[in-house]
Amino acid sequence: MPTAARNSVAVLAAGLLLGACAPMTENECRSADWYQLGYRDGIYGIQRQDEVYAFQCGKVSAAAPDRGRYAEGWQEGWWEFERRKIHGGTE
């Protein structure tokens, strides 16, 4: 496996592990940039996590995720993820 591909896999795995085990705090729920969270999830090729964020935030805060902004960010990130797969991470 080429070095660039191994690095991409390592970054993806780290992102998945960190995202999966770190619940959001009340402050994070209230101040989150939902577009950026969605973009981050999309660019790493992760399925949409807005339901997870809604559950986590519902446990610690009355603040709900902005699902529209999250979806916009996720879609942009997903498109970039797919573009990189097709072009091998270049361009």
Distance bins in CASP14 RR format, pairs under 12 A and 6 or more apart:
PFRMAT RR
TARGET T0000
AUTHOR 0000-0000-0000
RMODE 2
METHOD distances of the structure
MODEL  1
1 7 0 0 0 0 1 0 0 0 0 0 0
1 8 0 0 0 0 1 0 0 0 0 0 0
1 9 1 0 0 1 0 0 0 0 0 0 0
1 10 0 0 0 0 0 1 0 0 0 0 0
2 8 0 0 0 0 1 0 0 0 0 0 0
2 9 0 0 0 0 0 1 0 0 0 0 0
2 88 0 0 0 0 1 0 0 0 0 0 0
2 89 0 0 0 0 0 1 0 0 0 0 0
3 9 0 0 0 0 0 1 0 0 0 0 0
3 10 0 0 0 0 0 1 0 0 0 0 0
4 10 0 0 0 0 0 1 0 0 0 0 0
4 11 0 0 0 0 0 1 0 0 0 0 0
4 84 0 0 0 0 0 1 0 0 0 0 0
4 88 0 0 0 0 1 0 0 0 0 0 0
4 89 1 0 0 1 0 0 0 0 0 0 0
4 90 0 0 0 0 1 0 0 0 0 0 0
5 11 0 0 0 0 0 1 0 0 0 0 0
5 12 0 0 0 0 0 1 0 0 0 0 0
5 84 0 0 0 0 0 1 0 0 0 0 0
5 85 0 0 0 0 0 1 0 0 0 0 0
5 88 0 0 0 0 1 0 0 0 0 0 0
5 89 0 0 0 0 1 0 0 0 0 0 0
6 12 0 0 0 0 0 1 0 0 0 0 0
6 13 0 0 0 0 0 1 0 0 0 0 0
7 13 0 0 0 0 0 1 0 0 0 0 0
7 14 0 0 0 0 0 1 0 0 0 0 0
7 89 0 0 0 0 0 1 0 0 0 0 0
8 14 0 0 0 0 0 1 0 0 0 0 0
8 15 0 0 0 0 0 1 0 0 0 0 0
8 43 0 0 0 0 0 1 0 0 0 0 0
8 44 0 0 0 0 1 0 0 0 0 0 0
8 45 0 0 0 0 0 1 0 0 0 0 0
8 81 0 0 0 0 0 1 0 0 0 0 0
8 84 0 0 0 0 1 0 0 0 0 0 0
8 85 0 0 0 0 1 0 0 0 0 0 0
8 88 0 0 0 0 1 0 0 0 0 0 0
8 89 1 0 0 1 0 0 0 0 0 0 0
9 15 0 0 0 0 0 1 0 0 0 0 0
9 16 0 0 0 0 0 1 0 0 0 0 0
9 44 0 0 0 0 0 1 0 0 0 0 0
9 45 0 0 0 0 0 1 0 0 0 0 0
10 16 0 0 0 0 0 1 0 0 0 0 0
10 17 0 0 0 0 0 1 0 0 0 0 0
10 44 0 0 0 0 0 1 0 0 0 0 0
11 17 0 0 0 0 0 1 0 0 0 0 0
11 18 0 0 0 0 0 1 0 0 0 0 0
11 40 0 0 0 0 0 1 0 0 0 0 0
11 43 0 0 0 0 0 1 0 0 0 0 0
11 44 1 0 0 1 0 0 0 0 0 0 0
11 45 0 0 0 0 0 1 0 0 0 0 0
11 46 0 0 0 0 0 1 0 0 0 0 0
11 81 0 0 0 0 0 1 0 0 0 0 0
11 84 0 0 0 0 0 1 0 0 0 0 0
12 18 0 0 0 0 0 1 0 0 0 0 0
12 19 0 0 0 0 0 1 0 0 0 0 0
12 40 0 0 0 0 0 1 0 0 0 0 0
12 41 0 0 0 0 0 1 0 0 0 0 0
12 42 0 0 0 0 0 1 0 0 0 0 0
12 43 0 0 0 0 1 0 0 0 0 0 0
12 44 1 0 1 0 0 0 0 0 0 0 0
12 45 1 0 0 1 0 0 0 0 0 0 0
12 46 0 0 0 0 1 0 0 0 0 0 0
12 81 0 0 0 0 1 0 0 0 0 0 0
12 84 0 0 0 0 0 1 0 0 0 0 0
12 85 0 0 0 0 0 1 0 0 0 0 0
13 19 0 0 0 0 0 1 0 0 0 0 0
13 20 0 0 0 0 0 1 0 0 0 0 0
13 44 0 0 0 0 1 0 0 0 0 0 0
13 45 0 0 0 0 0 1 0 0 0 0 0
13 46 0 0 0 0 0 1 0 0 0 0 0
14 20 0 0 0 0 0 1 0 0 0 0 0
14 21 0 0 0 0 0 1 0 0 0 0 0
14 22 0 0 0 0 0 1 0 0 0 0 0
14 44 0 0 0 0 1 0 0 0 0 0 0
15 21 0 0 0 0 0 1 0 0 0 0 0
15 22 0 0 0 0 1 0 0 0 0 0 0
15 40 0 0 0 0 1 0 0 0 0 0 0
15 41 0 0 0 0 1 0 0 0 0 0 0
15 42 0 0 0 0 0 1 0 0 0 0 0
15 43 0 0 0 0 0 1 0 0 0 0 0
15 44 1 0 0 1 0 0 0 0 0 0 0
15 45 0 0 0 0 0 1 0 0 0 0 0
15 46 0 0 0 0 1 0 0 0 0 0 0
15 49 0 0 0 0 0 1 0 0 0 0 0
16 22 0 0 0 0 0 1 0 0 0 0 0
16 40 0 0 0 0 0 1 0 0 0 0 0
16 41 0 0 0 0 1 0 0 0 0 0 0
16 42 0 0 0 0 0 1 0 0 0 0 0
16 44 1 0 0 1 0 0 0 0 0 0 0
16 45 0 0 0 0 1 0 0 0 0 0 0
16 46 1 0 0 1 0 0 0 0 0 0 0
16 47 0 0 0 0 0 1 0 0 0 0 0
16 49 0 0 0 0 0 1 0 0 0 0 0
17 44 0 0 0 0 0 1 0 0 0 0 0
17 46 0 0 0 0 0 1 0 0 0 0 0
18 40 0 0 0 0 0 1 0 0 0 0 0
18 41 0 0 0 0 0 1 0 0 0 0 0
18 44 0 0 0 0 0 1 0 0 0 0 0
18 46 0 0 0 0 0 1 0 0 0 0 0
19 28 0 0 0 0 0 1 0 0 0 0 0
19 37 0 0 0 0 0 1 0 0 0 0 0
19 40 0 0 0 0 1 0 0 0 0 0 0
19 41 0 0 0 0 1 0 0 0 0 0 0
19 44 0 0 0 0 1 0 0 0 0 0 0
19 46 0 0 0 0 1 0 0 0 0 0 0
19 49 0 0 0 0 1 0 0 0 0 0 0
19 52 0 0 0 0 1 0 0 0 0 0 0
19 53 0 0 0 0 0 1 0 0 0 0 0
19 56 0 0 0 0 0 1 0 0 0 0 0
20 41 0 0 0 0 0 1 0 0 0 0 0
20 44 0 0 0 0 0 1 0 0 0 0 0
20 46 0 0 0 0 1 0 0 0 0 0 0
20 47 0 0 0 0 0 1 0 0 0 0 0
20 49 0 0 0 0 1 0 0 0 0 0 0
20 52 0 0 0 0 1 0 0 0 0 0 0
20 56 0 0 0 0 0 1 0 0 0 0 0
21 52 0 0 0 0 0 1 0 0 0 0 0
21 56 0 0 0 0 0 1 0 0 0 0 0
22 28 0 0 0 0 1 0 0 0 0 0 0
22 49 0 0 0 0 0 1 0 0 0 0 0
22 52 0 0 0 0 0 1 0 0 0 0 0
22 53 0 0 0 0 0 1 0 0 0 0 0
22 56 0 0 0 0 1 0 0 0 0 0 0
23 29 0 0 0 0 1 0 0 0 0 0 0
23 49 0 0 0 0 0 1 0 0 0 0 0
23 52 0 0 0 0 1 0 0 0 0 0 0
23 53 0 0 0 0 1 0 0 0 0 0 0
23 55 0 0 0 0 1 0 0 0 0 0 0
23 56 1 0 1 0 0 0 0 0 0 0 0
23 57 0 0 0 0 1 0 0 0 0 0 0
23 58 0 0 0 0 0 1 0 0 0 0 0
23 59 1 0 0 1 0 0 0 0 0 0 0
23 60 1 0 0 1 0 0 0 0 0 0 0
23 61 0 0 0 0 0 1 0 0 0 0 0
24 30 0 0 0 0 1 0 0 0 0 0 0
24 31 0 0 0 0 0 1 0 0 0 0 0
24 32 1 0 0 1 0 0 0 0 0 0 0
24 34 0 0 0 0 0 1 0 0 0 0 0
24 37 0 0 0 0 1 0 0 0 0 0 0
24 49 0 0 0 0 0 1 0 0 0 0 0
24 52 0 0 0 0 1 0 0 0 0 0 0
24 53 1 0 0 1 0 0 0 0 0 0 0
24 54 0 0 0 0 0 1 0 0 0 0 0
24 55 0 0 0 0 1 0 0 0 0 0 0
24 56 1 0 1 0 0 0 0 0 0 0 0
24 57 1 0 1 0 0 0 0 0 0 0 0
24 58 0 0 0 0 1 0 0 0 0 0 0
24 59 0 0 0 0 1 0 0 0 0 0 0
24 60 1 0 0 1 0 0 0 0 0 0 0
24 61 0 0 0 0 1 0 0 0 0 0 0
24 63 0 0 0 0 1 0 0 0 0 0 0
24 64 0 0 0 0 0 1 0 0 0 0 0
24 65 0 0 0 0 1 0 0 0 0 0 0
25 31 0 0 0 0 1 0 0 0 0 0 0
25 32 0 0 0 0 0 1 0 0 0 0 0
25 56 0 0 0 0 1 0 0 0 0 0 0
25 57 0 0 0 0 1 0 0 0 0 0 0
25 58 0 0 0 0 0 1 0 0 0 0 0
25 59 0 0 0 0 0 1 0 0 0 0 0
25 60 1 0 0 1 0 0 0 0 0 0 0
25 61 0 0 0 0 1 0 0 0 0 0 0
25 63 0 0 0 0 0 1 0 0 0 0 0
26 32 0 0 0 0 0 1 0 0 0 0 0
26 56 0 0 0 0 0 1 0 0 0 0 0
26 57 0 0 0 0 1 0 0 0 0 0 0
26 58 0 0 0 0 1 0 0 0 0 0 0
26 59 0 0 0 0 1 0 0 0 0 0 0
26 60 1 0 1 0 0 0 0 0 0 0 0
26 61 1 0 1 0 0 0 0 0 0 0 0
26 62 0 0 0 0 1 0 0 0 0 0 0
26 63 1 0 0 1 0 0 0 0 0 0 0
27 57 0 0 0 0 0 1 0 0 0 0 0
27 60 0 0 0 0 1 0 0 0 0 0 0
27 61 0 0 0 0 1 0 0 0 0 0 0
27 63 0 0 0 0 1 0 0 0 0 0 0
28 34 0 0 0 0 0 1 0 0 0 0 0
28 37 0 0 0 0 1 0 0 0 0 0 0
28 53 0 0 0 0 1 0 0 0 0 0 0
28 56 0 0 0 0 1 0 0 0 0 0 0
28 57 0 0 0 0 1 0 0 0 0 0 0
28 60 0 0 0 0 1 0 0 0 0 0 0
28 61 0 0 0 0 1 0 0 0 0 0 0
28 63 0 0 0 0 1 0 0 0 0 0 0
28 65 0 0 0 0 0 1 0 0 0 0 0
29 37 0 0 0 0 0 1 0 0 0 0 0
29 53 1 0 0 1 0 0 0 0 0 0 0
29 54 0 0 0 0 1 0 0 0 0 0 0
29 55 0 0 0 0 0 1 0 0 0 0 0
29 56 1 0 0 1 0 0 0 0 0 0 0
29 57 1 1 0 0 0 0 0 0 0 0 0
29 58 1 0 0 1 0 0 0 0 0 0 0
29 59 0 0 0 0 1 0 0 0 0 0 0
29 60 1 0 0 1 0 0 0 0 0 0 0
29 61 1 0 1 0 0 0 0 0 0 0 0
29 62 0 0 0 0 1 0 0 0 0 0 0
29 63 1 0 1 0 0 0 0 0 0 0 0
29 64 0 0 0 0 1 0 0 0 0 0 0
29 65 1 0 0 1 0 0 0 0 0 0 0
29 66 0 0 0 0 0 1 0 0 0 0 0
30 57 0 0 0 0 1 0 0 0 0 0 0
30 58 0 0 0 0 0 1 0 0 0 0 0
30 60 0 0 0 0 1 0 0 0 0 0 0
30 61 1 0 0 1 0 0 0 0 0 0 0
30 62 0 0 0 0 1 0 0 0 0 0 0
30 63 1 0 1 0 0 0 0 0 0 0 0
30 64 0 0 0 0 0 1 0 0 0 0 0
30 65 0 0 0 0 0 1 0 0 0 0 0
30 66 0 0 0 0 0 1 0 0 0 0 0
31 37 0 0 0 0 0 1 0 0 0 0 0
31 57 0 0 0 0 0 1 0 0 0 0 0
31 61 0 0 0 0 0 1 0 0 0 0 0
31 63 0 0 0 0 1 0 0 0 0 0 0
31 65 0 0 0 0 0 1 0 0 0 0 0
31 66 0 0 0 0 0 1 0 0 0 0 0
32 38 0 0 0 0 1 0 0 0 0 0 0
32 40 0 0 0 0 0 1 0 0 0 0 0
32 49 0 0 0 0 0 1 0 0 0 0 0
32 50 0 0 0 0 0 1 0 0 0 0 0
32 53 1 0 0 1 0 0 0 0 0 0 0
32 54 0 0 0 0 0 1 0 0 0 0 0
32 56 0 0 0 0 0 1 0 0 0 0 0
32 57 0 0 0 0 1 0 0 0 0 0 0
32 61 0 0 0 0 0 1 0 0 0 0 0
32 63 0 0 0 0 1 0 0 0 0 0 0
32 64 0 0 0 0 0 1 0 0 0 0 0
32 65 1 0 0 1 0 0 0 0 0 0 0
32 66 0 0 0 0 1 0 0 0 0 0 0
32 67 0 0 0 0 0 1 0 0 0 0 0
32 69 0 0 0 0 1 0 0 0 0 0 0
32 70 0 0 0 0 1 0 0 0 0 0 0
33 39 0 0 0 0 1 0 0 0 0 0 0
33 40 0 0 0 0 1 0 0 0 0 0 0
33 65 0 0 0 0 0 1 0 0 0 0 0
33 66 0 0 0 0 1 0 0 0 0 0 0
33 69 0 0 0 0 1 0 0 0 0 0 0
33 70 0 0 0 0 1 0 0 0 0 0 0
33 72 0 0 0 0 0 1 0 0 0 0 0
33 73 0 0 0 0 1 0 0 0 0 0 0
34 40 0 0 0 0 0 1 0 0 0 0 0
34 41 0 0 0 0 0 1 0 0 0 0 0
34 48 0 0 0 0 0 1 0 0 0 0 0
34 49 0 0 0 0 0 1 0 0 0 0 0
34 50 0 0 0 0 1 0 0 0 0 0 0
34 53 0 0 0 0 1 0 0 0 0 0 0
34 54 0 0 0 0 0 1 0 0 0 0 0
34 57 0 0 0 0 0 1 0 0 0 0 0
34 63 0 0 0 0 0 1 0 0 0 0 0
34 64 0 0 0 0 1 0 0 0 0 0 0
34 65 1 0 1 0 0 0 0 0 0 0 0
34 66 1 0 1 0 0 0 0 0 0 0 0
34 67 1 0 0 1 0 0 0 0 0 0 0
34 68 1 0 0 1 0 0 0 0 0 0 0
34 69 1 0 1 0 0 0 0 0 0 0 0
34 70 1 0 1 0 0 0 0 0 0 0 0
34 71 0 0 0 0 1 0 0 0 0 0 0
34 72 0 0 0 0 1 0 0 0 0 0 0
34 73 1 0 0 1 0 0 0 0 0 0 0
34 74 0 0 0 0 1 0 0 0 0 0 0
35 41 0 0 0 0 0 1 0 0 0 0 0
35 42 0 0 0 0 0 1 0 0 0 0 0
35 50 0 0 0 0 0 1 0 0 0 0 0
35 65 0 0 0 0 0 1 0 0 0 0 0
35 66 0 0 0 0 1 0 0 0 0 0 0
35 67 0 0 0 0 0 1 0 0 0 0 0
35 68 0 0 0 0 1 0 0 0 0 0 0
35 69 1 0 1 0 0 0 0 0 0 0 0
35 70 1 0 0 1 0 0 0 0 0 0 0
35 71 0 0 0 0 1 0 0 0 0 0 0
35 72 1 0 1 0 0 0 0 0 0 0 0
35 73 1 0 1 0 0 0 0 0 0 0 0
35 74 0 0 0 0 1 0 0 0 0 0 0
35 75 0 0 0 0 0 1 0 0 0 0 0
35 76 0 0 0 0 1 0 0 0 0 0 0
35 77 0 0 0 0 0 1 0 0 0 0 0
36 42 0 0 0 0 0 1 0 0 0 0 0
36 43 0 0 0 0 0 1 0 0 0 0 0
36 66 0 0 0 0 0 1 0 0 0 0 0
36 69 0 0 0 0 1 0 0 0 0 0 0
36 70 0 0 0 0 1 0 0 0 0 0 0
36 72 0 0 0 0 0 1 0 0 0 0 0
36 73 1 0 0 1 0 0 0 0 0 0 0
36 74 0 0 0 0 0 1 0 0 0 0 0
36 76 0 0 0 0 0 1 0 0 0 0 0
36 77 0 0 0 0 0 1 0 0 0 0 0
37 43 0 0 0 0 0 1 0 0 0 0 0
37 44 0 0 0 0 0 1 0 0 0 0 0
37 46 0 0 0 0 0 1 0 0 0 0 0
37 48 0 0 0 0 0 1 0 0 0 0 0
37 49 1 0 0 1 0 0 0 0 0 0 0
37 50 0 0 0 0 1 0 0 0 0 0 0
37 52 0 0 0 0 0 1 0 0 0 0 0
37 53 1 0 0 1 0 0 0 0 0 0 0
37 54 0 0 0 0 0 1 0 0 0 0 0
37 56 0 0 0 0 0 1 0 0 0 0 0
37 57 0 0 0 0 0 1 0 0 0 0 0
37 65 0 0 0 0 1 0 0 0 0 0 0
37 66 0 0 0 0 1 0 0 0 0 0 0
37 67 0 0 0 0 0 1 0 0 0 0 0
37 68 0 0 0 0 0 1 0 0 0 0 0
37 69 0 0 0 0 1 0 0 0 0 0 0
37 70 1 0 0 1 0 0 0 0 0 0 0
37 71 0 0 0 0 0 1 0 0 0 0 0
37 72 0 0 0 0 0 1 0 0 0 0 0
37 73 0 0 0 0 1 0 0 0 0 0 0
37 74 0 0 0 0 1 0 0 0 0 0 0
37 77 0 0 0 0 0 1 0 0 0 0 0
38 44 0 0 0 0 1 0 0 0 0 0 0
38 45 0 0 0 0 0 1 0 0 0 0 0
38 46 0 0 0 0 1 0 0 0 0 0 0
38 47 0 0 0 0 0 1 0 0 0 0 0
38 48 1 0 0 1 0 0 0 0 0 0 0
38 49 1 0 0 1 0 0 0 0 0 0 0
38 50 1 0 0 1 0 0 0 0 0 0 0
38 52 0 0 0 0 0 1 0 0 0 0 0
38 53 0 0 0 0 1 0 0 0 0 0 0
38 65 0 0 0 0 1 0 0 0 0 0 0
38 66 0 0 0 0 0 1 0 0 0 0 0
38 67 0 0 0 0 0 1 0 0 0 0 0
38 68 0 0 0 0 1 0 0 0 0 0 0
38 69 0 0 0 0 1 0 0 0 0 0 0
38 70 1 0 1 0 0 0 0 0 0 0 0
38 71 1 0 0 1 0 0 0 0 0 0 0
38 72 0 0 0 0 1 0 0 0 0 0 0
38 73 1 0 1 0 0 0 0 0 0 0 0
38 74 1 0 1 0 0 0 0 0 0 0 0
38 75 0 0 0 0 1 0 0 0 0 0 0
38 76 0 0 0 0 1 0 0 0 0 0 0
38 77 1 0 0 1 0 0 0 0 0 0 0
38 78 0 0 0 0 1 0 0 0 0 0 0
38 80 0 0 0 0 0 1 0 0 0 0 0
38 81 0 0 0 0 0 1 0 0 0 0 0
39 45 0 0 0 0 0 1 0 0 0 0 0
39 46 0 0 0 0 0 1 0 0 0 0 0
39 48 0 0 0 0 0 1 0 0 0 0 0
39 49 0 0 0 0 0 1 0 0 0 0 0
39 69 0 0 0 0 1 0 0 0 0 0 0
39 70 0 0 0 0 1 0 0 0 0 0 0
39 71 0 0 0 0 0 1 0 0 0 0 0
39 72 0 0 0 0 1 0 0 0 0 0 0
39 73 1 0 1 0 0 0 0 0 0 0 0
39 74 1 0 0 1 0 0 0 0 0 0 0
39 75 0 0 0 0 1 0 0 0 0 0 0
39 76 1 0 1 0 0 0 0 0 0 0 0
39 77 1 0 1 0 0 0 0 0 0 0 0
39 78 0 0 0 0 1 0 0 0 0 0 0
39 79 0 0 0 0 0 1 0 0 0 0 0
39 80 0 0 0 0 1 0 0 0 0 0 0
39 81 0 0 0 0 1 0 0 0 0 0 0
40 46 0 0 0 0 1 0 0 0 0 0 0
40 48 0 0 0 0 0 1 0 0 0 0 0
40 49 0 0 0 0 1 0 0 0 0 0 0
40 53 0 0 0 0 0 1 0 0 0 0 0
40 70 0 0 0 0 0 1 0 0 0 0 0
40 73 0 0 0 0 1 0 0 0 0 0 0
40 74 0 0 0 0 1 0 0 0 0 0 0
40 76 0 0 0 0 0 1 0 0 0 0 0
40 77 1 0 0 1 0 0 0 0 0 0 0
40 78 0 0 0 0 0 1 0 0 0 0 0
40 80 0 0 0 0 0 1 0 0 0 0 0
40 81 0 0 0 0 0 1 0 0 0 0 0
41 47 1 0 0 1 0 0 0 0 0 0 0
41 48 1 0 0 1 0 0 0 0 0 0 0
41 49 1 0 1 0 0 0 0 0 0 0 0
41 50 0 0 0 0 1 0 0 0 0 0 0
41 51 0 0 0 0 0 1 0 0 0 0 0
41 52 0 0 0 0 1 0 0 0 0 0 0
41 53 0 0 0 0 1 0 0 0 0 0 0
41 65 0 0 0 0 0 1 0 0 0 0 0
41 70 0 0 0 0 1 0 0 0 0 0 0
41 71 0 0 0 0 0 1 0 0 0 0 0
41 73 0 0 0 0 1 0 0 0 0 0 0
41 74 1 0 1 0 0 0 0 0 0 0 0
41 75 0 0 0 0 0 1 0 0 0 0 0
41 76 0 0 0 0 0 1 0 0 0 0 0
41 77 1 0 0 1 0 0 0 0 0 0 0
41 78 0 0 0 0 1 0 0 0 0 0 0
41 80 0 0 0 0 0 1 0 0 0 0 0
41 81 0 0 0 0 1 0 0 0 0 0 0
42 48 0 0 0 0 1 0 0 0 0 0 0
42 49 0 0 0 0 1 0 0 0 0 0 0
42 50 0 0 0 0 0 1 0 0 0 0 0
42 70 0 0 0 0 0 1 0 0 0 0 0
42 71 0 0 0 0 0 1 0 0 0 0 0
42 72 0 0 0 0 0 1 0 0 0 0 0
42 73 1 0 0 1 0 0 0 0 0 0 0
42 74 1 0 1 0 0 0 0 0 0 0 0
42 75 0 0 0 0 1 0 0 0 0 0 0
42 76 1 0 0 1 0 0 0 0 0 0 0
42 77 1 0 1 0 0 0 0 0 0 0 0
42 78 1 0 1 0 0 0 0 0 0 0 0
42 79 0 0 0 0 1 0 0 0 0 0 0
42 80 1 0 0 1 0 0 0 0 0 0 0
42 81 1 0 1 0 0 0 0 0 0 0 0
42 82 0 0 0 0 1 0 0 0 0 0 0
42 83 0 0 0 0 0 1 0 0 0 0 0
42 84 0 0 0 0 0 1 0 0 0 0 0
43 73 0 0 0 0 1 0 0 0 0 0 0
43 74 0 0 0 0 1 0 0 0 0 0 0
43 75 0 0 0 0 0 1 0 0 0 0 0
43 76 0 0 0 0 1 0 0 0 0 0 0
43 77 1 0 1 0 0 0 0 0 0 0 0
43 78 1 0 0 1 0 0 0 0 0 0 0
43 79 0 0 0 0 1 0 0 0 0 0 0
43 80 1 0 1 0 0 0 0 0 0 0 0
43 81 1 0 1 0 0 0 0 0 0 0 0
43 82 0 0 0 0 1 0 0 0 0 0 0
43 83 0 0 0 0 0 1 0 0 0 0 0
43 84 0 0 0 0 1 0 0 0 0 0 0
43 85 0 0 0 0 0 1 0 0 0 0 0
43 89 0 0 0 0 0 1 0 0 0 0 0
44 74 0 0 0 0 0 1 0 0 0 0 0
44 77 0 0 0 0 1 0 0 0 0 0 0
44 78 0 0 0 0 1 0 0 0 0 0 0
44 80 0 0 0 0 0 1 0 0 0 0 0
44 81 1 0 0 1 0 0 0 0 0 0 0
44 84 0 0 0 0 0 1 0 0 0 0 0
45 74 0 0 0 0 1 0 0 0 0 0 0
45 75 0 0 0 0 0 1 0 0 0 0 0
45 77 0 0 0 0 1 0 0 0 0 0 0
45 78 1 0 0 1 0 0 0 0 0 0 0
45 79 0 0 0 0 0 1 0 0 0 0 0
45 80 0 0 0 0 1 0 0 0 0 0 0
45 81 1 0 1 0 0 0 0 0 0 0 0
45 82 0 0 0 0 1 0 0 0 0 0 0
45 83 0 0 0 0 0 1 0 0 0 0 0
45 84 0 0 0 0 1 0 0 0 0 0 0
45 85 0 0 0 0 1 0 0 0 0 0 0
46 52 0 0 0 0 0 1 0 0 0 0 0
46 74 0 0 0 0 1 0 0 0 0 0 0
46 77 0 0 0 0 1 0 0 0 0 0 0
46 78 0 0 0 0 1 0 0 0 0 0 0
46 81 0 0 0 0 1 0 0 0 0 0 0
47 74 0 0 0 0 1 0 0 0 0 0 0
47 78 0 0 0 0 1 0 0 0 0 0 0
47 81 0 0 0 0 0 1 0 0 0 0 0
48 54 0 0 0 0 0 1 0 0 0 0 0
48 65 0 0 0 0 0 1 0 0 0 0 0
48 67 0 0 0 0 1 0 0 0 0 0 0
48 68 0 0 0 0 0 1 0 0 0 0 0
48 70 1 0 0 1 0 0 0 0 0 0 0
48 71 1 0 0 1 0 0 0 0 0 0 0
48 72 0 0 0 0 0 1 0 0 0 0 0
48 73 0 0 0 0 0 1 0 0 0 0 0
48 74 1 0 1 0 0 0 0 0 0 0 0
48 75 0 0 0 0 1 0 0 0 0 0 0
48 77 0 0 0 0 0 1 0 0 0 0 0
48 78 0 0 0 0 1 0 0 0 0 0 0
49 55 0 0 0 0 1 0 0 0 0 0 0
49 56 0 0 0 0 1 0 0 0 0 0 0
49 57 0 0 0 0 0 1 0 0 0 0 0
49 65 0 0 0 0 1 0 0 0 0 0 0
49 67 0 0 0 0 0 1 0 0 0 0 0
49 70 0 0 0 0 1 0 0 0 0 0 0
49 71 0 0 0 0 0 1 0 0 0 0 0
49 73 0 0 0 0 0 1 0 0 0 0 0
49 74 0 0 0 0 1 0 0 0 0 0 0
50 56 0 0 0 0 0 1 0 0 0 0 0
50 57 0 0 0 0 0 1 0 0 0 0 0
50 64 0 0 0 0 1 0 0 0 0 0 0
50 65 1 0 1 0 0 0 0 0 0 0 0
50 66 0 0 0 0 1 0 0 0 0 0 0
50 67 1 0 1 0 0 0 0 0 0 0 0
50 68 0 0 0 0 1 0 0 0 0 0 0
50 69 0 0 0 0 1 0 0 0 0 0 0
50 70 1 0 1 0 0 0 0 0 0 0 0
50 71 1 0 0 1 0 0 0 0 0 0 0
50 72 0 0 0 0 0 1 0 0 0 0 0
50 73 0 0 0 0 0 1 0 0 0 0 0
50 74 1 0 0 1 0 0 0 0 0 0 0
50 75 0 0 0 0 0 1 0 0 0 0 0
51 57 0 0 0 0 0 1 0 0 0 0 0
51 58 0 0 0 0 0 1 0 0 0 0 0
51 64 0 0 0 0 0 1 0 0 0 0 0
51 65 0 0 0 0 1 0 0 0 0 0 0
51 67 0 0 0 0 1 0 0 0 0 0 0
51 70 0 0 0 0 0 1 0 0 0 0 0
51 71 0 0 0 0 0 1 0 0 0 0 0
52 58 0 0 0 0 0 1 0 0 0 0 0
52 59 0 0 0 0 0 1 0 0 0 0 0
52 65 0 0 0 0 1 0 0 0 0 0 0
52 67 0 0 0 0 0 1 0 0 0 0 0
52 70 0 0 0 0 0 1 0 0 0 0 0
53 59 0 0 0 0 0 1 0 0 0 0 0
53 60 0 0 0 0 0 1 0 0 0 0 0
53 61 0 0 0 0 0 1 0 0 0 0 0
53 63 0 0 0 0 0 1 0 0 0 0 0
53 64 0 0 0 0 1 0 0 0 0 0 0
53 65 1 0 1 0 0 0 0 0 0 0 0
53 66 0 0 0 0 1 0 0 0 0 0 0
53 67 0 0 0 0 1 0 0 0 0 0 0
53 68 0 0 0 0 0 1 0 0 0 0 0
53 69 0 0 0 0 0 1 0 0 0 0 0
53 70 1 0 0 1 0 0 0 0 0 0 0
53 71 0 0 0 0 0 1 0 0 0 0 0
53 74 0 0 0 0 0 1 0 0 0 0 0
54 60 0 0 0 0 0 1 0 0 0 0 0
54 61 0 0 0 0 0 1 0 0 0 0 0
54 62 0 0 0 0 0 1 0 0 0 0 0
54 63 0 0 0 0 0 1 0 0 0 0 0
54 64 1 0 0 1 0 0 0 0 0 0 0
54 65 1 0 1 0 0 0 0 0 0 0 0
54 66 0 0 0 0 0 1 0 0 0 0 0
54 67 1 0 0 1 0 0 0 0 0 0 0
54 68 0 0 0 0 0 1 0 0 0 0 0
54 70 0 0 0 0 1 0 0 0 0 0 0
55 61 0 0 0 0 0 1 0 0 0 0 0
55 64 0 0 0 0 0 1 0 0 0 0 0
55 65 0 0 0 0 1 0 0 0 0 0 0
56 63 0 0 0 0 0 1 0 0 0 0 0
56 64 0 0 0 0 0 1 0 0 0 0 0
56 65 0 0 0 0 1 0 0 0 0 0 0
57 63 1 0 1 0 0 0 0 0 0 0 0
57 64 1 0 0 1 0 0 0 0 0 0 0
57 65 1 0 0 1 0 0 0 0 0 0 0
57 66 0 0 0 0 0 1 0 0 0 0 0
57 67 0 0 0 0 0 1 0 0 0 0 0
57 70 0 0 0 0 0 1 0 0 0 0 0
58 64 1 0 0 1 0 0 0 0 0 0 0
58 65 0 0 0 0 1 0 0 0 0 0 0
64 70 0 0 0 0 0 1 0 0 0 0 0
65 71 0 0 0 0 1 0 0 0 0 0 0
65 74 0 0 0 0 0 1 0 0 0 0 0
66 72 0 0 0 0 1 0 0 0 0 0 0
66 73 0 0 0 0 0 1 0 0 0 0 0
66 74 0 0 0 0 0 1 0 0 0 0 0
67 73 0 0 0 0 0 1 0 0 0 0 0
67 74 0 0 0 0 1 0 0 0 0 0 0
68 74 0 0 0 0 1 0 0 0 0 0 0
68 75 0 0 0 0 1 0 0 0 0 0 0
69 75 0 0 0 0 0 1 0 0 0 0 0
69 76 0 0 0 0 0 1 0 0 0 0 0
70 76 0 0 0 0 0 1 0 0 0 0 0
70 77 0 0 0 0 0 1 0 0 0 0 0
70 78 0 0 0 0 0 1 0 0 0 0 0
71 77 0 0 0 0 0 1 0 0 0 0 0
71 78 0 0 0 0 0 1 0 0 0 0 0
72 78 0 0 0 0 0 1 0 0 0 0 0
72 79 0 0 0 0 0 1 0 0 0 0 0
73 79 0 0 0 0 1 0 0 0 0 0 0
73 80 0 0 0 0 1 0 0 0 0 0 0
73 81 0 0 0 0 0 1 0 0 0 0 0
74 80 0 0 0 0 0 1 0 0 0 0 0
74 81 0 0 0 0 1 0 0 0 0 0 0
75 81 0 0 0 0 0 1 0 0 0 0 0
75 82 0 0 0 0 0 1 0 0 0 0 0
76 82 0 0 0 0 0 1 0 0 0 0 0
76 83 0 0 0 0 0 1 0 0 0 0 0
77 83 0 0 0 0 1 0 0 0 0 0 0
77 84 0 0 0 0 1 0 0 0 0 0 0
78 84 0 0 0 0 0 1 0 0 0 0 0
78 85 0 0 0 0 0 1 0 0 0 0 0
79 85 0 0 0 0 0 1 0 0 0 0 0
79 86 0 0 0 0 0 1 0 0 0 0 0
80 86 0 0 0 0 0 1 0 0 0 0 0
80 87 0 0 0 0 0 1 0 0 0 0 0
80 89 0 0 0 0 1 0 0 0 0 0 0
80 91 0 0 0 0 0 1 0 0 0 0 0
81 87 0 0 0 0 0 1 0 0 0 0 0
81 88 0 0 0 0 0 1 0 0 0 0 0
81 89 0 0 0 0 1 0 0 0 0 0 0
82 88 0 0 0 0 0 1 0 0 0 0 0
82 89 0 0 0 0 0 1 0 0 0 0 0
83 89 0 0 0 0 1 0 0 0 0 0 0
83 90 0 0 0 0 1 0 0 0 0 0 0
83 91 1 0 0 1 0 0 0 0 0 0 0
84 90 0 0 0 0 1 0 0 0 0 0 0
84 91 0 0 0 0 1 0 0 0 0 0 0
85 91 0 0 0 0 0 1 0 0 0 0 0
END
